Amino acid sequence: MRALVLLLLLCACATPSPRMMGSVRHDIRLQGMDFAVFHKDDRAEVVRLDFVARPSVAIIRPLMEQAAQQATGCTVIPFSGTSVVSRDTGVASFDLDCWGTLSPGPGR
């Protein structure tokens, strides 16, 4: 029973936020760390999957941004990254420029 509860908790950790439901998931590994990147329209949500003792925003945040760019093929808009929980390095959201120079995408 405990194993089932633990499994359910671990599965819940790598799910997108409600506004990202219906997004495409990409798994990526950078510098020995695993990330799940959820991509929907011009947004990406990056979830750090590894446990890091005393994570540093200065180290983790650039890796999350890089993961978003590599997984989606889009450019992260500078200074658009926000933590879902203040100062948390577990989940971050980014605005994306997928069409170049912030132009609207097809059909918009």
Rosetta blueprint (number, residue, H / E / L):
1 M L
2 R H
3 A H
4 L H
5 V H
6 L H
7 L H
8 L H
9 L H
10 L H
11 C H
12 A H
13 C L
14 A L
15 T L
16 P L
17 S L
18 P H
19 R H
20 M H
21 M L
22 G L
23 S L
24 V E
25 R E
26 H E
27 D E
28 I E
29 R E
30 L E
31 Q L
32 G L
33 M E
34 D E
35 F E
36 A E
37 V E
38 F E
39 H E
40 K E
41 D L
42 D L
43 R E
44 A E
45 E E
46 V E
47 V E
48 R E
49 L L
50 D L
51 F L
52 V L
53 A L
54 R L
55 P L
56 S L
57 V H
58 A H
59 I H
60 I H
61 R H
62 P H
63 L H
64 M H
65 E H
66 Q H
67 A H
68 A H
69 Q H
70 Q H
71 A H
72 T H
73 G L
74 C L
75 T E
76 V E
77 I L
78 P L
79 F L
80 S L
81 G L
82 T E
83 S E
84 V L
85 V L
86 S L
87 R L
88 D L
89 T L
90 G L
91 V E
92 A E
93 S E
94 F E
95 D E
96 L E
97 D E
98 C L
99 W L
100 G L
101 T L
102 L L
103 S L
104 P L
105 G L
106 P L
107 G L
108 R L
